[in-house]
Amino acid sequence: MKLLGKKLLHEFMEAHADARSQIESWEAEVEEIQWSNPHDLKSRYPKASIIKDQHVVFDFCWNKYRLLVQINYKNGIVLVKKIGTHKEYDSWGIT
C-alpha cells in the first residue's frame, strides 16, 4: 500500500516515544502489504475498527493511542487522517 500522511505519524512519535516501535512496525508493514478489501485488513488486524467511508481505527500501546486512516483499496492508498491519545480520539466524533 502507499502510505500518505507519514509526517503526522513521525510528529506523533517525537512527542510519544512509547509508541515509536509499534507505529514504525505498523508503517513498515502497511507499505509492504496490499489489502484488496476490509476482510484482508481484518485478517491481519482483527482488532482494527472499520468505520464508514473506508475509515479504519487502529489501536497502539494497549489502546492508549488511536490512529485514524482512510483506505482506498482499489488504488492501494492508506491516508493518515489523525493520530492521538484515547482521550483525543473521544473528541473526534467518530462512529
MODA-V244003 format. One record per pair of residues at least 24 apart in sequence whose ideal C-beta (glycine too) atoms are under 10 Angstrom apart, sorted by the first residue. I is the first residue (numbers start at 1). J is the second residue. Records with the same first field share a line. If there is no record, write none. Layout:
I->J  J
//
This chain:
1->29  30  31  32  33  34  35  41  69  71  72  73  75  76  77  78
2->30  31  72  75  76  77  78  79
3->27  28  30  31  69  77  78  79  80
4->69  70  72  77  78  79  80  81
5->69  70  78  79  80  81  82  83
6->31  80
7->80
8->67  68  80  81  82  83  84
9->67  80  83
11->83
12->60  65  67  80  82  83  84  85
13->83
16->60  61  64  65  83  84  85
18->60  61  64  65
19->60  61  64  65  67  83  85
20->60  61
21->60  61
22->58  59  60  61  62  64  65  67
23->58  60  61  65  67  83
25->60
26->58  60  67
27->78  80
30->58  69  71  78  80
31->78
33->76  78
34->73  76
35->71  73  76  78
36->73  74  76
37->71  73  74
38->71  73
40->73
41->71  73  78
49->94
51->94  95
52->94  95
54->78  79
55->79  81  82  94
56->81
57->81  82  89  92  94
58->83
59->86  89
60->86
61->85  86
62->86
63->89
65->89
66->90  92  94
68->92  94
//
